[in-house]
Structure formats: structure tokens, C-alpha cells
Amino acid sequence: MSAHTIQITLPDGTRKPVPAGSTAADALGGKSLKRDVLAVKVNGVARDLSFVLTADASLEPVTFDSPDGRDVYRHTSTHIMAQAVKELFPSVQLTIGPAIDEGFYYDFAFDRPFTPEDLEKIEARALEIIKRNLPIARMEMPRADAVRLSRERGEAYKAEIIETMIQDPVISLYKQGDFIDVCEGPHLPSTGYVGAFKLLSSAGAYWRGDERNPMLQRIYGTSFPSKEALKAHLDKLEEIKRRDHRKLGKELDLISVQDEIGPGLVLWHPKGALVRLLIENFWREQHLKAGYELVYSPHVARLDLWKTSGHVDYYRDNMFATMKVENSEYQLKPMNCPFHIMIYKSHLRSYRDLPIRYGELGTVYRYERTGVLHGLLRVRGFTQDDAHLFCRPEQIESEVSRVLDFTFFILRTFGFTEFEVYVSTKPEKAVGSAENWAQATSALEAALKSRGVAYEIDPGEGVFYGPKIDIKIKDVLGRSWQCSTVQVDFNNPERFDLAYTGEDGKAHRPIMIHRALMGSIERFFGILVEHYAGAFPTWLAPVQAIVLSITEKQQAYAETVASQLRAAGFRADADLRNEKIGFKIREAEKAKIPYMLVVGDREMQGGTVSVRGRSKAELGSMPVPAVMELLRKDTTQAVSTL
């Protein structure tokens, strides 16, 4: 073989020789390469199509259908947007502009917020830049030169990024026309590769996410290969807006977050509180059935407890300030686990006692920055559906298997049927022996395999005290939400000197398993609101049926029907207002009540009601006992048993 020839291996296993110094694009087909190939993976690493090959390598084309392809596509899109901003507003300074799920954003240092009119102009200029089909070229230079270039171009933030956030001696930059940005890449070959481009909104964002730093101006956008795909995405965004739990929470009078109370602190209104009660009652009932013991713990504790647990060392930035009480420092709890540990320590434990399972709906408080707070999805005070299991090392697999069964049962009961499961392995900084880590990780995988659960490995993403399983649910719009987690902990049993007496009469160290099924009641409730667009299944609806009188003559009968339903255990109400029946029906539909029971003279005389479903389904006339049976079936079929 010629010294100037190298071997390329394609995804199907085909090997072919190409001249050394060929670009990845040439190796994949040159001029015949399809335009939907956006980048390439060289030995598993995403690279530009212009990447020069100097040694044998495996090549994999990257298209928009893959996460890497979408990332490349939108990263280039954010550069196009940044170029448009710089052309229109030359005084702007660049900061960062990543691709994100289903879009991108860029943060700019500017002396005022961008207006809707600004966004229109920026989008129009970006479309011009796409039409110019500017070649995108990678540049590399020493750190000092990159810093100097950034300062010469008036990009102080870029210079700071290079000096403080990038450790590499050689810095990569990308150039399209006169626009240059510090960036790792890869990128599309030219701006003309972007098909459909849309700017969505603007917002403020602090530099490096720290409110002590200057406020930047962030612009969000998205891009797709076709106008049809963009339209479908924009339609989805409109549906997301329609389902927004903050909007529906106000419209349905479920919850509120008020400035007078404080950001990130939730007020539960009567209807929202009732749904929460139903969720919590179901949670408690099922935990008792599953062999858990329910506990309660205080909202504060001496700071020393959090020093022992390690939270002061590892979690201080997310904890509220301490308070002084009788010369001792106290801390609002950010976690429930130390309290459960202390309950375990309150007695001597034998191997016969294990496993011990403590469950608590425990309210915790974490200092989240104002900029990341988001309705119920990111708050400062929330209730975890927490549990901690104390077991022998050989019990890890069986306990995790039980937790998995329990988790999927709970999530399916609330209407979630699609899951993404990850096993997160040992990070660089970790406590515990290699043997413990291997045993725990193996037990987690074995539990998943025994249940036939497909999963992916998330390398190095375990917590410092042990490996974990994370379960994401998919809602009706296909969005993934992190809710459930199962974490093995070697650290806290060591820190708190936990022990049990083994069969040999000696003291042994238990393993601790942290687990949450819903994550937090607040966040899970917000997800439920958006999943169902506020139309909760009948077993969760705050009002399951409402009786609507057509005229004043049926008011007494309507109230009697509602009373009969309430006496039978159903959540029923009556609308006796002197309003037209069409108005009452529309009001009940807006309130998303599952069943509307209309009563006029005919129904009153016959002892019946005319039943109308929430989806405008006319279910006909039926006697009250039949309505009760209808409600009973609708409220029990959703809640099975473990």
C-alpha cells in the first residue's frame, strides 16, 4: 500500500483506501455526497466535513436525524443569528450561544433589551446571511493570539472566556464572512445549509448565571431543514403554551406564586390542594401496602447535622442562610435523608431487621436563583416523595427491583407509559471502594435486566456517593421529564457511622438507597397539568360531576342530585345560577369537569339526568344510580393495585 494512502471504515463495515490529507467530505463521497450529511464522526468524535484525515479512521455521516446532527445544525444557526445581530448592532458584544433541545440561543452584552421589532430585523438579516451561503471555516491559534484577536475586535467577554474557561493551549474559532466566533465546533459547511429559521423570543440572563454579574440579552430561536418541519414545531410550541401549567393554574384556580410571599414559593388554592391531597393519599396508601413505614421530620435542624451529612461542604450554595437560636445555628432542610438516618440510628439494628424502608412526603427548601425559577417546575420550597432504604449489600438488587416495579406502577397510574432509563456510573470524584461501586452498579443493571427494562449507560454521571438509576417520563407531547431516581449511597452510612449486627455477631455497615418516584409533588403536579392540559382523569379531578339546572324550577332537584352523589363519595357540585344552560355548559367545559348532568322538567319528573361528557359526548338520559356506576367505573379503572 502506498505511504500516502489510509484506510477508511464506513458504518456498514466497508473499508476503502483514500489519499492521506483527504477531507472527511471527500472520503465520504466528495461531490456526490448528499446535502443532508451535515458533519461526520471520526472515530466517534463529531467533526466538520472539512476535517483532514491523516491516519486510518472510522467515519460515520452525521445527519439532522441524529442528536449530533441537530446540535451541529443549530449551533451554526446561532452563529448566523449572532452575525445578524453584529451587523445590525455593531456595539453588541458576543458571549455564549449554544444549541439546546429543539433550538438555540445566544447571549449578547447590549445596553438595552431587544424589542419585537429588533427580532424581526434580526431574523430578516439572518435569512439574508443564509442566502449568501457563506463558507464556514475553522481557524486555530495560540491562546494569547486568540485573546488578543478578541480584544482587538471589542469582544471582552470572549477574551474572558478564553482566559478563564478554556484550558487548551490552542483555541479554535469559526469564521463566516466577516463574523468570527470562539467555538469548538463542529459546524455546517456553509450558512446556506440552513433551511428554515425562526427567532422565538428574548429574555434577560446574567453573565455566567450569577445575579452579581451584568445582565445580558438572550435571544432564542430554532431551525429545521424544511418549512414543514418548522411549522410542525411552531404548532407544537403553541400547544405547549396552551398547556402551560402557570396559565392553567391561574385559569382553573389551582395554584399561584405571589411576589408578596416570595419567588419560588407556591400557594395551593382549594382545587389544587384537593388534587394534591388525592395524589398524596394515593402515595401514602400504596407505600403502606408496599412495606414502607411512614415518618415525619422537622423543617429545620442544627447546622451540625448538615455538616455531618456533607451538605455544608457539597451543597452550601443551594441552602438558605442559617438562623441563630439560643447560641446554636439552625438550617432550613434542603434534604430529608439525615432525618431518616437519625431515625435508623435511634435503635440497635440486626441483620434480621433489614431492609428498613422509610417514606416521607417531606417539604424541603433550596436556594434556587431567581433566573431559573419556573412556575411549579423549579421552586424554592417543595415536597419530595422521598424514601430511604437501609439494607445489606446483598439486598441491593432485590430492593432496587422492588423500587422499579413500584415506580412504574405509580407512573403508569398517573397516565405515563413511555420511559427513558439511564444508569449513571462512577464520577471522577467519588467516595467508597472500587469494589462497592462495582457491586452497586452491577446490582442496578441486574435489577433492570431482570425486569426487562431497556436502559442506557450515562458514564461518570453518578453522584459522588454512589451510582444511580434515573427514569424520565414522556408526556403526551413527547417531552421528557426527569422524575424518578434510585441512588445507592455508601457515603452517609459511613459519615453517620451506621451499623447493624450481622449473623456473625459483628457490626456491619448497611447500604442506603435514596429513591423518589415523582421527584417532588410540585413539579409532578405541574407536569400532570400540562400532560392533561388541565383535564385531569376523573379520579383526580377536583370536581368530578356538576349538576346544571335549566331553570329555577329544577334548582331543588339539582341540589338533591348533587347531594346524593356527594353522599356516595363523589366530588359533585351544582350550578344553580339563573343563567342560560349553554352558558353553564361552557363554564363547566372551561373548568374541565369530567361530567355535566343537565336537569330540566323532563329529567326532574323522571328522576333522571341528561349526561354530557367533557369531550362533548352526549351520553343520554339515565337515573342517578346509573350515573354513580358510571363514575365508579371511571374512577376505579385508572387505579390498579401493585
N, C-alpha and C positions, 0 to 999 in steps of 0.2 A: 504494500500500500504506500502511496505517495506520502512524504513527510508533511505535505500541505493539505492532506485530506483528514477529516474527522468523521466519526460515526454518530448519526442522529437516530434516536429511537422514538418512534411515534406511539400514541396511546394504544393502538391496536397491536403493538409489538413489532411492527415493521421497522427494519433498520435500513438506513441508506447513507451513503457517503456524500459529504458536501465539502467544498473547499474551506479550510480554516480561514476565519475572518469574514465568513458569510454572516449576514444578519439573520435573526430568527425568522423574519418575514420571508427572506429568500429560501431558507431551509424548509419552510412550510409550504412553499409553492410559488413564491415570487409574484409575478404579475397575475397569475391565476388564483392567488389567494383570495378567498371570499371576503367581502367587506364586513361581514358580521364577525370576523375574527378581530378582536379589539386589542389583544395583548397576547402574551404567551407565558406559560410556566416553564422555566428552565430548571430542571432537576427539582421541581416542586416549588420554585420561587417565582412569583409574578414579576415579569419584566416587560419593558417596551418591545414592540415588534422590531425596533431598530437595534436591539441588543446584539452585540457582536459575539459570535461563538468562536472560541479558541481551543476548545477541547471537546471530547466526546460528551454527549449530553442527551437526556430525555427531554422531549418537547411536547407540550400539551397546549393546543389552541384555547384561548380564553374568549368566551362569548358572553353576551348580555344575559343569557340564561343562567349563568353561574354567579354566586356571590362576588367572586373576584372580578368578573366582568362588569357587574353593576357598579362595583366600587371604582373601577378604572373610569367607567363612563361618566359617573357623577363627580369624580374628582376633577376630571377635565372640565366638566360643566361649571364647577365652582370657580375654576381659573378663568373661564370665559366670562362669568359674571364679574369677577374681580377686575378683569381687564376693562370691561364695560364701565364699571364704577370709576376706575382710574382715568379713563378717557373723558368721562363726564365731570368728574370732581377731582381734579389733579391734586388737591391738597390732602386728600384722604391718605391714611397710612394703612398698609396691609398688616394683618395679624395672623390668624389661622383660618383655614377653610376646608374642613373635612367632608367626605361623603358620609352620609348617615343612612339609616334604614329608609328606603324609598325616596331619598332626596339628598340634599346637601345644604350647607350654609357657609357663610363667610362673615367673620367679624372685622369691622373696619373702625379705625380711630377717626372720628369725624366730630365736628363741633356742634352737630345737631342731629336729631333723629331723621331718618329717611321718611318722606311722605309717600302716600299712594301715588302721587304724580311722579315722584322720583322713581318709584319702582317701575312705572310704565315706561319711562325714558330708558332706564337701565335694561329692561327686558328687550326693548326695541333695538338698543345698541348691541346687546348680546346676540340677537338674531342676525344683525349685520356682520358681526365677527364670525359667526358660524358660516355665513355665506362667503366670507373672504377665504375660507378654507385654509387658514394659516397653518403651515407646518409647525409641529411641536417638537422641539429639540431639547435633549438632555445636555446639561453642562456640568462639569465638575471642577472644583478649585479648592485650594487650601483654605482652612478655616479663616485665617487672617484676611485673605483676599475676599472671601465671601462677606465678612463683617464690613470690610472697607467698601465693597460694592454696595451693600445695603445702605450704609450711611451716606454714600455719595448720591444715592437715589432717594434720600429722605425717608428711608424705611427704618426708623429707630426700633420699632417692635421686632422686625425681622432680625436686626442685629442682636437684640437681646435674646431672641430665640436661639440663635446660633451660639451665642456666648454662654448661655445658662442651661439650655435644654437639649442640645445636641453634643454628644461627646466625640463623634467621629472626626478624625483629622482632615478628611476630605469631605467637602459639602457638595451635595447635588442641588442643582437649580434647573428649572424648566423655562424655556423661552418660546413665546408665540408672538410674532410681530415685535413690537417694542416692549411688550409685557414680560417681566421676569419675576419668578417667584421661587423662594427657597422651598424645596419639596423633595421627598424621597421617591415619588412616582410609584408605579409606572403611570403613563398617560396614553391617550389615543394618539395615533399618528398625526392627526390634524384636527383643527376645530370643526371642519366640515363633516366629521363623523357623527356629530350630534344631530339627531333627527328632530325631536320635539322638545321644546324648552319652555319652562314656565316659572316665573317668580311667584311666591305664595304670600309671604308676609315679612314683616320686620319687627324687631324687638330689641330691647336693651340687654346687654350681657357684660358682666365685669371681666376685665382682663385677668386671665388665669382663674376665673371663677371666684375671685376673692373680692368681697364688697369694699375692702380697703383700697382696692386698685381703681384706676379710671374706668368709667362706664364706656363701653364700646357700642357700636351699632351693628346688629346682626341682621342679615338678610337670608331668608330661607327660600329654597327653590327645589325644583325637581326636573328630571329629564327622562325621556324614553326614546327608543328607536323609531316609534311611529306616533302619529297624531291620534290614532285609535287607542293605543295603549295609554297615552297621556290622558285622553278623555275618560277612559275607564278608571284611571287613578283619581282624577278630579271628582268623578262621580262618587267614588269611594270616600274621598275626603268630605264631601257634602253629607254622606250618610254618617260618617264619624261625627260631624258637627251636630247632626240631628240627634245622635245618641249620647252626646256629651253628658256625663253624669252631673256636671256642675249645672248645666242648663236644665236637665230633667229634675235634678234635686230641688231646684227652685220651683219649677212648674208644678211638680207633684207634691210640693211641700214636705220633702223628706229630710233635708239637712240644710245647714247654712254654715258659712265661715265668715265671721264678722270682725271688722277691724277693732271694734271696741273690746272684743275678747282677746284677739291676738292672732296673727297669721299662723296657719297650720294647726289650729285648734277647732275642733268640729262641734257644732251644736246639732243634736239629733232631735228633730221635730217629732210630734206624736206618731205620724205614719211611718217615718223612717225608723223610729225607735221600736215600733211594733215589728217591723220586718227584721230588725236586728235581734229582737227578743226571740223570734221564731228560729233564726239561724243559731243563736246561742243555745236555746233549749234543745234543738236537734243535736247540736255538737255535744252538749253535756250527756244527753241520753245515750248517744251512741258510744261515747267514751266509757261510760259506766258498763255498758254491755260488752265492750272490748277489753275489759280488765284493767282499766285505768283507775287510779284514785285521784279525786279532785282536791285541789289545795287552793288556798288564797295566800297572797303575800302583800306586805305594805308597799306603799308608793315611794317611800324614802328609806334610806338606811345609812348607817355611819359610813363615811368615806373609806374607812379601813377595809370594809368588805369588798369594795371595788378595787382597792389596792391588791388585796389577796387574789381576786379573780383575774387581775391583769388589765381590767378595763381602763384604769387610770393611765397605764403605760401605753396601751394599744388603741384606746378609743376616746381619749380625752377631748379631741376636737368635736366629737359628736355628743358630748354630755353638757347639760346645763351647768351653770355656775353652782358651787356649793353654798350651803346656808349654815350659819352658826347657831347651834342650840346648846346652851349650858356648857360652853367651852369645848364642844365637840363639833366637828364638821359633818354635815349630812349631805347626801346626794340623792336627787331625783333618780329613780332607777331607769337605766337605759335597757336593761335586760332583766329577765326573770330568773335566769339559771342559778345565780348564787343563793337565792332564797330556797330553791328546791334542793340544792346541795346541803344547805343547813338543816333542812327537814330530814334528809337522809342521815346526817351526822348526829341527829338527836337521839339515836338508839344504836346499840351494837347490832351489826348485821351478820347473818350467817349465809353461807352459800345456798342454803335451803330457801332463804327469803328472796333470792334473785330469780328472775328480774323484778325490779320495782318500777312501776310506771306512774309518774306524777303528771297530771294535766292541769292547766290553768288558763283561763281567759284573763291574762294579766296585762293591765294597762302600763305602758312604758312611755318614756319621754326622751326624745332625742333632738339635739340642736341641729336642725337642717337649715341651711342658708335660705334666705328669703327667695332668692332667684330660682331655686329648684322646687319650691313648694308648688303643688298642683292638685287642687281640689282634695279628694279623698285618696288619691294615688300616692301623694308624698306629703306627709303631715308631720307635726312635731309631737303630738300625743296620740297614741293608737294602742289598740288592744290586740296582742298577739294570741293566736290559738296555739299556745305553747305546750310542749310536753318534754319531759326529760326522763329517760330510761336509764336505770343503773343495772348493769348485767355483768356476767362473767365473760371473759374474752371469747370462749367457745360458743356463747349465746348470741353473738353479734349477728350472724347470718339469719338465724331463726327470728330474732326480734325485728331486723330490717325487713324480712319477708312479711311479717305481720303488719308492719307500718305501711309497706307498699300496698297490700290488699286494702287496708283501711283508707289510705289516701285516695286510691282510685274509686273506692266506694263513695266516699264523701264528694269528690269532684263530679262523679257521674250523677249523683243525686241532684246536684245543682245544675245539671244540664251540660256539662263539658265532657266531650267524648274523644277529643284529639289531644295528644300529648307529645311533647318533646322531652326526652330524658337524657341527662348528662351525668357522667361520673367524673368528678373533679379530683385530680391526683395531687401528690405532694408538691408544694411550692418550694422555692429556693430556701426561704426562711421558714423553718418548721421545728416543732418540738416533738420529742418521742423518738424511740429507736426505729431503725430501718425495718426491724422485724415486726414491730407493732403496725407500722404503716402498711407493710406488705400484707399482713394478716387482715387488717381492716379493709383495705382496698379490695382484696380478694373476696372477702365476705360480702361487700356491697355488690360486686359483679355477680357473685354466685346467686345472691338473692334475686337480682334482676333476671338472670338466666332461668332460674327455677320458675319464675312467673311468666316466662316468655316475653319479657318486655325488651323491646329494641332500645338501644342506647348508644350514645357516642361518648368517647373519652375527651375530657376537657383538660389537657395536660397542664399541670402546675397551678391549677385554679382552686385547689382545696384550701381550706382555712389553715392557719398556722398550727392548729391543734389536731387536725385530722382530715381525712378525705370526706367527701360528701356526695350525695345524690341530689341533683336539682331537677325539678319537674316543672315544665312550662305548659300551661293550658292554651288552647287556641279558642278564640271566641267566634261568634257567628260570622265576623268579617275576616277571619283568618289571621287575626293579630295574635301574637304570642305574648303571654303574661307569665312572669316568674311568680309562682305562689308557693309551692311545696318544696321543702328541703329536709334532708335527713343527713345529719352531721355526726361523725364519730369523733369523740373528744378524749384524748389521752392527758391533756394539759390540766384541766380543772380537777380531776381526781388527784393529781399529783400536788397541785397548789394547795388544795384543801385537805390533803392527807386523808383521803377516803380509804376505807378498808372494809373487808368482810372476812369472816373466819371460814377458811376452806375445810374440805373434808379431812385434810391433814392436821387440822387444829391450828394452823398458822395464819397470820394475817396476809391477805392478798389485796391487790389494787383492783377495784372494779373499773369497767369501761363505762363511759357516759355517752348516751346518744341524745343529741338535740333534734327535735323534729317539730315542724309546723306544717299543717295541711293546707290551710287557706292563706297563711302568711300573716295577715292582720285582718281583723273584721272590717276596718275602714276601707282598706284597699280592695278586699274581696267584694265588699258591698258596691263600691264604685264600678268594679268590673262587671258585676251582675247587672247593675243598672244599664250599662252600655250594651252588654250581651243581649239583654231582653228589650232594649230600648224603653225601659221603664215598665213594660208589660210583664210583670212577674208571673211565673206559673201560679196557678190557683192556690197551691198550698202555702206560697209565700206572700200572696197579695195582701196588703193591709186591709182592703175591703174586698171580700170575695163575691158578694152579690149586693145589688142595690134595687130596692123596690120603687118603681116610679108610678105615681098616681096620675091619671089623665086629667081629672078634675077634682074639685074639693070634695065631691061626694064619696070618693074612694079613699080618702085620707085615713080614716079609721081602719079600714080593711088592710090598706098598705102597711100601716104600722103593726097590725096584728101579724101579718105575714113575716115582716122583719123580726118581730119578737119571737115567733116560732123558730125561725132559722137560728137566731142567737141562742135560744134555749137548747137547740140541738148541737151547739158548739161551733156554729159557723159565724164568720165575721160579716155581718149584714148591716145595711143601713137603709134608710128610706128617704127619698126626696119628695117632700110633701108641699113644696113651694107652689104658689099659684102661677106657674109658668106653662108655656106650651110644651107638649110631650116631645116634640122634635128638639127643642132647646135642652130639655133634661137629658135626652139620649146623647146629644152631642157633648154635654158636660160630663156625662159618665164615661163616654168614649175617651175624652181628653184625660180623664183621671185614670184611664186604662183599667177599669174594673172588669173582671172576667165575665160576669153575668149581670144582665139588666132584666128585671122582672117587671113587665108593664101590666098594670091593672086598670081596667075600665069597668063599665057597668056589667058587661057580659062575664068578665072574669070574677067580679065580686059576687054575682048571682050564682055562678057555677062553682065557687070555691077553688078557682084555678089562678094561674098567672100565665102571661104570654112571655116566653123566654127568648131572649136575644143574646147571642154570644158576642164577645169582644170584637171578633173579626167580622161583625155584621151578619153573622149567620142567624137566620130565623129558625129556632128550634121548636116552635109551635107552642100550643097551649098544654099545660099539664098541671095536675094537682100539686099542692105543696109537698106532700111526701115524696113524689117523684122528683121534684127539684132537689130535695135533700139527698136522695140517692144519687142524682147526677153530680152534686157537689162532693158527696162522699167518695165516689169513684175517682173524680178528678183530683181530689186532694190526697188520696192514698196511693194511687198508681205511681206517682213520682217518687215516693219514699219507700224504697225496698228495705230489706234487712241485710246486715253484713253476713 
